Amino acid sequence: MASIEVGRKCIKTAGREAGQECEIVAIIDENYVEVKGDGVKNRRCNIQHLEPLAE
């Protein structure tokens, strides 16, 4: 998976919020990160359900 780091913008690819843009705010462990965004609640998310955006 492309670089998963705090501050990285992503698109959610699974779940109710699929297609929404979010930002990684914390790394929980090797499988989960905490994300937040305008249309995304502040919650943990599996990194396999995120698609990082090009910088």
Contacts in CASP RR format, 6 or more apart in sequence:
PFRMAT RR
TARGET T0000
AUTHOR 0000-0000-0000
METHOD contacts of the structure
MODEL  1
MASIEVGRKCIKTAGREAGQECEIVAIIDENYVEVKGDGVKNRRCNIQHL
EPLAE
1 47 0 8 1.000
1 48 0 8 1.000
1 52 0 8 1.000
2 52 0 8 1.000
3 52 0 8 1.000
4 24 0 8 1.000
4 27 0 8 1.000
4 33 0 8 1.000
4 47 0 8 1.000
4 50 0 8 1.000
4 52 0 8 1.000
5 24 0 8 1.000
5 27 0 8 1.000
6 24 0 8 1.000
6 25 0 8 1.000
6 26 0 8 1.000
6 27 0 8 1.000
7 23 0 8 1.000
7 24 0 8 1.000
7 25 0 8 1.000
8 23 0 8 1.000
8 24 0 8 1.000
8 52 0 8 1.000
8 53 0 8 1.000
9 21 0 8 1.000
9 22 0 8 1.000
9 23 0 8 1.000
9 52 0 8 1.000
9 53 0 8 1.000
10 21 0 8 1.000
10 22 0 8 1.000
10 23 0 8 1.000
10 24 0 8 1.000
10 35 0 8 1.000
10 50 0 8 1.000
10 51 0 8 1.000
10 52 0 8 1.000
10 53 0 8 1.000
11 19 0 8 1.000
11 20 0 8 1.000
11 21 0 8 1.000
11 22 0 8 1.000
11 50 0 8 1.000
11 51 0 8 1.000
11 53 0 8 1.000
12 18 0 8 1.000
12 19 0 8 1.000
12 20 0 8 1.000
12 22 0 8 1.000
12 35 0 8 1.000
12 40 0 8 1.000
12 45 0 8 1.000
12 49 0 8 1.000
12 50 0 8 1.000
12 51 0 8 1.000
13 19 0 8 1.000
13 49 0 8 1.000
13 50 0 8 1.000
13 51 0 8 1.000
14 46 0 8 1.000
14 49 0 8 1.000
15 49 0 8 1.000
17 39 0 8 1.000
17 40 0 8 1.000
17 41 0 8 1.000
20 37 0 8 1.000
20 38 0 8 1.000
20 39 0 8 1.000
20 40 0 8 1.000
21 37 0 8 1.000
21 38 0 8 1.000
21 40 0 8 1.000
21 53 0 8 1.000
22 35 0 8 1.000
22 36 0 8 1.000
22 37 0 8 1.000
22 39 0 8 1.000
22 40 0 8 1.000
22 45 0 8 1.000
22 50 0 8 1.000
23 35 0 8 1.000
23 36 0 8 1.000
23 37 0 8 1.000
24 33 0 8 1.000
24 34 0 8 1.000
24 35 0 8 1.000
24 50 0 8 1.000
25 33 0 8 1.000
25 34 0 8 1.000
25 35 0 8 1.000
25 36 0 8 1.000
25 42 0 8 1.000
26 33 0 8 1.000
26 34 0 8 1.000
27 33 0 8 1.000
27 34 0 8 1.000
28 34 0 8 1.000
28 44 0 8 1.000
31 46 0 8 1.000
31 47 0 8 1.000
31 48 0 8 1.000
32 44 0 8 1.000
32 45 0 8 1.000
32 46 0 8 1.000
32 47 0 8 1.000
33 44 0 8 1.000
33 45 0 8 1.000
33 47 0 8 1.000
33 50 0 8 1.000
34 42 0 8 1.000
34 43 0 8 1.000
34 44 0 8 1.000
34 45 0 8 1.000
35 42 0 8 1.000
35 43 0 8 1.000
35 44 0 8 1.000
35 45 0 8 1.000
35 50 0 8 1.000
36 42 0 8 1.000
36 43 0 8 1.000
END
